[in-house]
Amino acid sequence: MLFEDRVDAGRQLAKSLAAYRAQQPLILAIPRGGVPLGRAGADALVCLSVESEFYGVGQFYRSFDQVEDEEVLTMLKVIQ
């Protein structure tokens, strides 16, 4: 799936999970950045771990190099 932004990701997630809404409990693991979106569609939300100083996703990786647009376009062509 491709998302335009986090709001779009949240909308698509909520739409995909609608069929499971009647099942209790529905457990979903999401990255910390997705918590506000998860909260919007959840009856309850439990966060197991929150970093006190969050600067960006890259702080949790040994190598988090930027990907150029051309490389992404090439990857997308390969998987289509």
Biopython code that builds the backbone (N, CA, C, O; Angstrom):
import numpy as np
from Bio.PDB.StructureBuilder import StructureBuilder

atoms = [
    (1, "MET", "N", (0.836, -1.179, 0.000)),
    (1, "MET", "CA", (0.000, 0.000, 0.000)),
    (1, "MET", "C", (0.881, 1.241, 0.000)),
    (1, "MET", "O", (1.958, 1.255, 0.596)),
    (2, "LEU", "N", (0.423, 2.246, -0.653)),
    (2, "LEU", "CA", (1.103, 3.531, -0.641)),
    (2, "LEU", "C", (0.174, 4.553, -0.005)),
    (2, "LEU", "O", (-1.038, 4.524, -0.217)),
    (3, "PHE", "N", (0.751, 5.450, 0.772)),
    (3, "PHE", "CA", (-0.029, 6.475, 1.460)),
    (3, "PHE", "C", (0.514, 7.847, 1.101)),
    (3, "PHE", "O", (1.722, 8.032, 0.958)),
    (4, "GLU", "N", (-0.376, 8.792, 0.961)),
    (4, "GLU", "CA", (0.046, 10.159, 0.689)),
    (4, "GLU", "C", (0.684, 10.784, 1.925)),
    (4, "GLU", "O", (1.662, 11.525, 1.821)),
    (5, "ASP", "N", (0.125, 10.481, 3.097)),
    (5, "ASP", "CA", (0.618, 11.015, 4.357)),
    (5, "ASP", "C", (0.012, 10.199, 5.502)),
    (5, "ASP", "O", (-0.685, 9.214, 5.255)),
    (6, "ARG", "N", (0.268, 10.595, 6.736)),
    (6, "ARG", "CA", (-0.244, 9.838, 7.884)),
    (6, "ARG", "C", (-1.762, 9.858, 7.955)),
    (6, "ARG", "O", (-2.374, 8.868, 8.357)),
    (7, "VAL", "N", (-2.365, 10.943, 7.581)),
    (7, "VAL", "CA", (-3.830, 11.022, 7.611)),
    (7, "VAL", "C", (-4.414, 10.017, 6.628)),
    (7, "VAL", "O", (-5.371, 9.313, 6.951)),
    (8, "ASP", "N", (-3.843, 9.949, 5.432)),
    (8, "ASP", "CA", (-4.291, 8.980, 4.436)),
    (8, "ASP", "C", (-4.069, 7.555, 4.944)),
    (8, "ASP", "O", (-4.924, 6.689, 4.764)),
    (9, "ALA", "N", (-2.933, 7.318, 5.572)),
    (9, "ALA", "CA", (-2.657, 5.988, 6.141)),
    (9, "ALA", "C", (-3.712, 5.621, 7.180)),
    (9, "ALA", "O", (-4.196, 4.490, 7.206)),
    (10, "GLY", "N", (-4.061, 6.567, 8.023)),
    (10, "GLY", "CA", (-5.090, 6.322, 9.042)),
    (10, "GLY", "C", (-6.442, 6.015, 8.443)),
    (10, "GLY", "O", (-7.146, 5.119, 8.908)),
    (11, "ARG", "N", (-6.806, 6.756, 7.412)),
    (11, "ARG", "CA", (-8.085, 6.503, 6.736)),
    (11, "ARG", "C", (-8.123, 5.108, 6.131)),
    (11, "ARG", "O", (-9.105, 4.381, 6.281)),
    (12, "GLN", "N", (-7.044, 4.741, 5.447)),
    (12, "GLN", "CA", (-7.001, 3.423, 4.818)),
    (12, "GLN", "C", (-6.987, 2.307, 5.862)),
    (12, "GLN", "O", (-7.606, 1.261, 5.666)),
    (13, "LEU", "N", (-6.285, 2.533, 6.963)),
    (13, "LEU", "CA", (-6.265, 1.550, 8.045)),
    (13, "LEU", "C", (-7.666, 1.359, 8.624)),
    (13, "LEU", "O", (-8.122, 0.229, 8.795)),
    (14, "ALA", "N", (-8.339, 2.456, 8.923)),
    (14, "ALA", "CA", (-9.693, 2.372, 9.488)),
    (14, "ALA", "C", (-10.638, 1.651, 8.536)),
    (14, "ALA", "O", (-11.463, 0.844, 8.966)),
    (15, "LYS", "N", (-10.520, 1.939, 7.252)),
    (15, "LYS", "CA", (-11.369, 1.283, 6.254)),
    (15, "LYS", "C", (-11.076, -0.220, 6.208)),
    (15, "LYS", "O", (-11.998, -1.033, 6.136)),
    (16, "SER", "N", (-9.802, -0.584, 6.249)),
    (16, "SER", "CA", (-9.416, -1.996, 6.194)),
    (16, "SER", "C", (-9.864, -2.766, 7.433)),
    (16, "SER", "O", (-10.189, -3.950, 7.349)),
    (17, "LEU", "N", (-9.881, -2.091, 8.584)),
    (17, "LEU", "CA", (-10.231, -2.771, 9.833)),
    (17, "LEU", "C", (-11.727, -2.784, 10.120)),
    (17, "LEU", "O", (-12.161, -3.450, 11.060)),
    (18, "ALA", "N", (-12.522, -2.069, 9.340)),
    (18, "ALA", "CA", (-13.958, -1.966, 9.588)),
    (18, "ALA", "C", (-14.625, -3.339, 9.654)),
    (18, "ALA", "O", (-15.539, -3.543, 10.453)),
    (19, "ALA", "N", (-14.180, -4.276, 8.826)),
    (19, "ALA", "CA", (-14.779, -5.619, 8.803)),
    (19, "ALA", "C", (-14.527, -6.385, 10.099)),
    (19, "ALA", "O", (-15.269, -7.312, 10.425)),
    (20, "TYR", "N", (-13.489, -6.006, 10.838)),
    (20, "TYR", "CA", (-13.146, -6.710, 12.071)),
    (20, "TYR", "C", (-13.688, -6.012, 13.312)),
    (20, "TYR", "O", (-13.464, -6.473, 14.431)),
    (21, "ARG", "N", (-14.387, -4.922, 13.123)),
    (21, "ARG", "CA", (-14.843, -4.080, 14.234)),
    (21, "ARG", "C", (-15.659, -4.857, 15.271)),
    (21, "ARG", "O", (-15.567, -4.564, 16.463)),
    (22, "ALA", "N", (-16.440, -5.822, 14.848)),
    (22, "ALA", "CA", (-17.287, -6.571, 15.777)),
    (22, "ALA", "C", (-16.493, -7.563, 16.624)),
    (22, "ALA", "O", (-16.977, -8.005, 17.666)),
    (23, "GLN", "N", (-15.300, -7.913, 16.198)),
    (23, "GLN", "CA", (-14.481, -8.861, 16.952)),
    (23, "GLN", "C", (-13.843, -8.150, 18.139)),
    (23, "GLN", "O", (-13.275, -7.067, 17.997)),
    (24, "GLN", "N", (-13.942, -8.759, 19.289)),
    (24, "GLN", "CA", (-13.373, -8.145, 20.497)),
    (24, "GLN", "C", (-12.393, -9.102, 21.130)),
    (24, "GLN", "O", (-12.739, -10.279, 21.231)),
    (25, "PRO", "N", (-11.239, -8.735, 21.553)),
    (25, "PRO", "CA", (-10.633, -7.450, 21.210)),
    (25, "PRO", "C", (-9.907, -7.538, 19.872)),
    (25, "PRO", "O", (-9.492, -8.621, 19.457)),
    (26, "LEU", "N", (-9.759, -6.449, 19.225)),
    (26, "LEU", "CA", (-8.954, -6.336, 18.017)),
    (26, "LEU", "C", (-7.648, -5.695, 18.440)),
    (26, "LEU", "O", (-7.631, -4.564, 18.925)),
    (27, "ILE", "N", (-6.555, -6.416, 18.257)),
    (27, "ILE", "CA", (-5.244, -5.929, 18.684)),
    (27, "ILE", "C", (-4.444, -5.555, 17.449)),
    (27, "ILE", "O", (-4.345, -6.334, 16.501)),
    (28, "LEU", "N", (-3.883, -4.374, 17.468)),
    (28, "LEU", "CA", (-3.137, -3.847, 16.336)),
    (28, "LEU", "C", (-1.827, -3.259, 16.844)),
    (28, "LEU", "O", (-1.821, -2.446, 17.768)),
    (29, "ALA", "N", (-0.731, -3.668, 16.245)),
    (29, "ALA", "CA", (0.580, -3.105, 16.587)),
    (29, "ALA", "C", (0.909, -2.023, 15.567)),
    (29, "ALA", "O", (0.936, -2.278, 14.363)),
    (30, "ILE", "N", (1.156, -0.829, 16.055)),
    (30, "ILE", "CA", (1.469, 0.289, 15.173)),
    (30, "ILE", "C", (2.704, 1.011, 15.696)),
    (30, "ILE", "O", (2.991, 0.968, 16.892)),
    (31, "PRO", "N", (3.434, 1.671, 14.807)),
    (31, "PRO", "CA", (4.592, 2.428, 15.279)),
    (31, "PRO", "C", (4.141, 3.629, 16.102)),
    (31, "PRO", "O", (3.000, 4.076, 15.995)),
    (32, "ARG", "N", (5.038, 4.137, 16.912)),
    (32, "ARG", "CA", (4.712, 5.243, 17.809)),
    (32, "ARG", "C", (4.106, 6.421, 17.064)),
    (32, "ARG", "O", (3.182, 7.057, 17.570)),
    (33, "GLY", "N", (4.595, 6.718, 15.899)),
    (33, "GLY", "CA", (4.061, 7.831, 15.122)),
    (33, "GLY", "C", (2.616, 7.642, 14.702)),
    (33, "GLY", "O", (1.944, 8.609, 14.344)),
    (34, "GLY", "N", (2.131, 6.411, 14.739)),
    (34, "GLY", "CA", (0.759, 6.127, 14.356)),
    (34, "GLY", "C", (-0.230, 6.190, 15.497)),
    (34, "GLY", "O", (-1.426, 5.986, 15.288)),
    (35, "VAL", "N", (0.245, 6.470, 16.709)),
    (35, "VAL", "CA", (-0.633, 6.485, 17.880)),
    (35, "VAL", "C", (-1.798, 7.459, 17.729)),
    (35, "VAL", "O", (-2.929, 7.072, 18.023)),
    (36, "PRO", "N", (-1.589, 8.700, 17.287)),
    (36, "PRO", "CA", (-2.751, 9.587, 17.129)),
    (36, "PRO", "C", (-3.790, 9.028, 16.161)),
    (36, "PRO", "O", (-4.989, 9.195, 16.384)),
    (37, "LEU", "N", (-3.351, 8.367, 15.094)),
    (37, "LEU", "CA", (-4.294, 7.776, 14.147)),
    (37, "LEU", "C", (-4.987, 6.570, 14.759)),
    (37, "LEU", "O", (-6.184, 6.366, 14.557)),
    (38, "GLY", "N", (-4.234, 5.770, 15.506)),
    (38, "GLY", "CA", (-4.831, 4.614, 16.172)),
    (38, "GLY", "C", (-5.877, 5.038, 17.182)),
    (38, "GLY", "O", (-6.929, 4.411, 17.302)),
    (39, "ARG", "N", (-5.586, 6.096, 17.903)),
    (39, "ARG", "CA", (-6.513, 6.607, 18.913)),
    (39, "ARG", "C", (-7.829, 7.030, 18.282)),
    (39, "ARG", "O", (-8.891, 6.848, 18.877)),
    (40, "ALA", "N", (-7.768, 7.591, 17.088)),
    (40, "ALA", "CA", (-8.969, 8.083, 16.417)),
    (40, "ALA", "C", (-9.956, 6.959, 16.116)),
    (40, "ALA", "O", (-11.164, 7.194, 16.117)),
    (41, "GLY", "N", (-9.477, 5.756, 15.862)),
    (41, "GLY", "CA", (-10.369, 4.667, 15.496)),
    (41, "GLY", "C", (-10.529, 3.596, 16.550)),
    (41, "GLY", "O", (-11.167, 2.573, 16.302)),
    (42, "ALA", "N", (-9.959, 3.814, 17.723)),
    (42, "ALA", "CA", (-9.959, 2.766, 18.748)),
    (42, "ALA", "C", (-10.927, 3.065, 19.879)),
    (42, "ALA", "O", (-11.183, 4.222, 20.213)),
    (43, "ASP", "N", (-11.462, 1.992, 20.463)),
    (43, "ASP", "CA", (-12.246, 2.137, 21.687)),
    (43, "ASP", "C", (-11.304, 2.303, 22.874)),
    (43, "ASP", "O", (-11.619, 2.996, 23.842)),
    (44, "ALA", "N", (-10.151, 1.661, 22.784)),
    (44, "ALA", "CA", (-9.131, 1.762, 23.836)),
    (44, "ALA", "C", (-7.770, 1.668, 23.170)),
    (44, "ALA", "O", (-7.623, 1.036, 22.124)),
    (45, "LEU", "N", (-6.778, 2.299, 23.777)),
    (45, "LEU", "CA", (-5.439, 2.301, 23.218)),
    (45, "LEU", "C", (-4.443, 2.118, 24.355)),
    (45, "LEU", "O", (-4.491, 2.832, 25.357)),
    (46, "VAL", "N", (-3.533, 1.146, 24.188)),
    (46, "VAL", "CA", (-2.491, 0.900, 25.177)),
    (46, "VAL", "C", (-1.157, 1.078, 24.485)),
    (46, "VAL", "O", (-0.896, 0.445, 23.463)),
    (47, "CYS", "N", (-0.321, 1.925, 25.027)),
    (47, "CYS", "CA", (0.992, 2.173, 24.462)),
    (47, "CYS", "C", (2.025, 1.524, 25.378)),
    (47, "CYS", "O", (2.173, 1.935, 26.529)),
    (48, "LEU", "N", (2.744, 0.510, 24.877)),
    (48, "LEU", "CA", (3.670, -0.246, 25.713)),
    (48, "LEU", "C", (4.965, 0.488, 25.997)),
    (48, "LEU", "O", (5.577, 0.288, 27.047)),
    (49, "SER", "N", (5.387, 1.336, 25.072)),
    (49, "SER", "CA", (6.661, 2.018, 25.257)),
    (49, "SER", "C", (6.644, 3.361, 24.542)),
    (49, "SER", "O", (6.259, 3.457, 23.376)),
    (50, "VAL", "N", (7.063, 4.385, 25.253)),
    (50, "VAL", "CA", (7.150, 5.716, 24.665)),
    (50, "VAL", "C", (8.516, 6.292, 25.005)),
    (50, "VAL", "O", (8.900, 6.360, 26.172)),
    (51, "GLU", "N", (9.242, 6.703, 23.978)),
    (51, "GLU", "CA", (10.543, 7.335, 24.195)),
    (51, "GLU", "C", (10.325, 8.733, 24.748)),
    (51, "GLU", "O", (9.457, 9.464, 24.270)),
    (52, "SER", "N", (11.105, 9.108, 25.750)),
    (52, "SER", "CA", (10.945, 10.434, 26.332)),
    (52, "SER", "C", (11.400, 11.531, 25.369)),
    (52, "SER", "O", (10.854, 12.634, 25.385)),
    (53, "GLU", "N", (12.383, 11.239, 24.544)),
    (53, "GLU", "CA", (12.858, 12.217, 23.567)),
    (53, "GLU", "C", (12.780, 11.607, 22.177)),
    (53, "GLU", "O", (13.629, 10.802, 21.792)),
    (54, "PHE", "N", (11.776, 11.988, 21.442)),
    (54, "PHE", "CA", (11.573, 11.464, 20.095)),
    (54, "PHE", "C", (11.884, 12.560, 19.093)),
    (54, "PHE", "O", (11.195, 13.579, 19.045)),
    (55, "TYR", "N", (12.926, 12.350, 18.290)),
    (55, "TYR", "CA", (13.329, 13.325, 17.289)),
    (55, "TYR", "C", (12.906, 12.907, 15.891)),
    (55, "TYR", "O", (12.626, 13.751, 15.040)),
    (56, "GLY", "N", (12.861, 11.608, 15.660)),
    (56, "GLY", "CA", (12.486, 11.092, 14.352)),
    (56, "GLY", "C", (12.744, 9.601, 14.287)),
    (56, "GLY", "O", (13.482, 9.052, 15.104)),
    (57, "VAL", "N", (12.139, 8.957, 13.320)),
    (57, "VAL", "CA", (12.255, 7.510, 13.169)),
    (57, "VAL", "C", (13.711, 7.084, 13.031)),
    (57, "VAL", "O", (14.101, 6.031, 13.535)),
    (58, "GLY", "N", (14.508, 7.888, 12.358)),
    (58, "GLY", "CA", (15.898, 7.551, 12.096)),
    (58, "GLY", "C", (16.736, 7.313, 13.337)),
    (58, "GLY", "O", (17.757, 6.630, 13.257)),
    (59, "GLN", "N", (16.341, 7.853, 14.485)),
    (59, "GLN", "CA", (17.135, 7.671, 15.703)),
    (59, "GLN", "C", (17.140, 6.218, 16.184)),
    (59, "GLN", "O", (17.962, 5.857, 17.026)),
    (60, "PHE", "N", (16.255, 5.395, 15.674)),
    (60, "PHE", "CA", (16.161, 4.011, 16.116)),
    (60, "PHE", "C", (16.857, 3.027, 15.176)),
    (60, "PHE", "O", (16.770, 1.816, 15.378)),
    (61, "TYR", "N", (17.539, 3.531, 14.160)),
    (61, "TYR", "CA", (18.216, 2.692, 13.184)),
    (61, "TYR", "C", (19.712, 2.988, 13.169)),
    (61, "TYR", "O", (20.133, 4.126, 13.373)),
    (62, "ARG", "N", (20.510, 1.947, 12.926)),
    (62, "ARG", "CA", (21.960, 2.155, 12.768)),
    (62, "ARG", "C", (22.242, 2.914, 11.482)),
    (62, "ARG", "O", (23.110, 3.786, 11.440)),
    (63, "SER", "N", (21.501, 2.574, 10.432)),
    (63, "SER", "CA", (21.672, 3.229, 9.135)),
    (63, "SER", "C", (20.290, 3.603, 8.615)),
    (63, "SER", "O", (19.445, 2.734, 8.394)),
    (64, "PHE", "N", (20.067, 4.883, 8.423)),
    (64, "PHE", "CA", (18.759, 5.362, 7.950)),
    (64, "PHE", "C", (18.998, 6.408, 6.862)),
    (64, "PHE", "O", (18.644, 7.578, 7.004)),
    (65, "ASP", "N", (19.617, 5.940, 5.764)),
    (65, "ASP", "CA", (19.961, 6.833, 4.669)),
    (65, "ASP", "C", (18.709, 7.283, 3.917)),
    (65, "ASP", "O", (17.720, 6.554, 3.838)),
    (66, "GLN", "N", (18.772, 8.478, 3.376)),
    (66, "GLN", "CA", (17.682, 9.000, 2.563)),
    (66, "GLN", "C", (17.644, 8.244, 1.230)),
    (66, "GLN", "O", (18.674, 7.797, 0.723)),
    (67, "VAL", "N", (16.466, 8.115, 0.690)),
    (67, "VAL", "CA", (16.291, 7.448, -0.594)),
    (67, "VAL", "C", (15.877, 8.501, -1.615)),
    (67, "VAL", "O", (14.926, 9.253, -1.398)),
    (68, "GLU", "N", (16.589, 8.544, -2.711)),
    (68, "GLU", "CA", (16.287, 9.516, -3.760)),
    (68, "GLU", "C", (15.009, 9.116, -4.504)),
    (68, "GLU", "O", (14.667, 7.936, -4.580)),
    (69, "ASP", "N", (14.315, 10.108, -5.045)),
    (69, "ASP", "CA", (13.072, 9.871, -5.778)),
    (69, "ASP", "C", (13.247, 8.859, -6.910)),
    (69, "ASP", "O", (12.395, 7.994, -7.112)),
    (70, "GLU", "N", (14.346, 8.971, -7.640)),
    (70, "GLU", "CA", (14.584, 8.073, -8.770)),
    (70, "GLU", "C", (14.676, 6.618, -8.304)),
    (70, "GLU", "O", (14.190, 5.716, -8.987)),
    (71, "GLU", "N", (15.293, 6.390, -7.151)),
    (71, "GLU", "CA", (15.421, 5.029, -6.626)),
    (71, "GLU", "C", (14.048, 4.465, -6.257)),
    (71, "GLU", "O", (13.770, 3.293, -6.512)),
    (72, "VAL", "N", (13.200, 5.282, -5.666)),
    (72, "VAL", "CA", (11.855, 4.842, -5.305)),
    (72, "VAL", "C", (11.059, 4.512, -6.558)),
    (72, "VAL", "O", (10.382, 3.485, -6.608)),
    (73, "LEU", "N", (11.131, 5.361, -7.558)),
    (73, "LEU", "CA", (10.410, 5.114, -8.807)),
    (73, "LEU", "C", (10.877, 3.818, -9.466)),
    (73, "LEU", "O", (10.062, 3.068, -10.002)),
    (74, "THR", "N", (12.173, 3.553, -9.430)),
    (74, "THR", "CA", (12.707, 2.305, -9.990)),
    (74, "THR", "C", (12.164, 1.106, -9.225)),
    (74, "THR", "O", (11.775, 0.109, -9.833)),
    (75, "MET", "N", (12.134, 1.192, -7.896)),
    (75, "MET", "CA", (11.597, 0.088, -7.077)),
    (75, "MET", "C", (10.124, -0.149, -7.374)),
    (75, "MET", "O", (9.687, -1.296, -7.464)),
    (76, "LEU", "N", (9.363, 0.915, -7.526)),
    (76, "LEU", "CA", (7.939, 0.778, -7.817)),
    (76, "LEU", "C", (7.706, 0.119, -9.178)),
    (76, "LEU", "O", (6.777, -0.674, -9.330)),
    (77, "LYS", "N", (8.529, 0.435, -10.150)),
    (77, "LYS", "CA", (8.409, -0.191, -11.472)),
    (77, "LYS", "C", (8.705, -1.682, -11.392)),
    (77, "LYS", "O", (8.068, -2.474, -12.087)),
    (78, "VAL", "N", (9.654, -2.075, -10.562)),
    (78, "VAL", "CA", (10.034, -3.481, -10.420)),
    (78, "VAL", "C", (8.884, -4.293, -9.821)),
    (78, "VAL", "O", (8.643, -5.420, -10.254)),
    (79, "ILE", "N", (8.172, -3.748, -8.838)),
    (79, "ILE", "CA", (7.129, -4.527, -8.158)),
    (79, "ILE", "C", (5.780, -4.508, -8.885)),
    (79, "ILE", "O", (4.869, -5.247, -8.515)),
    (80, "GLN", "N", (5.651, -3.678, -9.904)),
    (80, "GLN", "CA", (4.355, -3.605, -10.615)),
    (80, "GLN", "C", (4.200, -4.699, -11.616)),
    (80, "GLN", "O", (3.174, -4.777, -12.292)),
]
sb = StructureBuilder()
sb.init_structure("model")
sb.init_model(0)
sb.init_chain("A")
sb.init_seg("    ")
for serial, (resi, resn, name, xyz) in enumerate(atoms, 1):
    if name == "N":
        sb.init_residue(resn, " ", resi, " ")
    sb.init_atom(name, np.array(xyz, "f"), 0.0, 1.0, " ", f" {name:<3s}", serial, name[0])
structure = sb.get_structure()
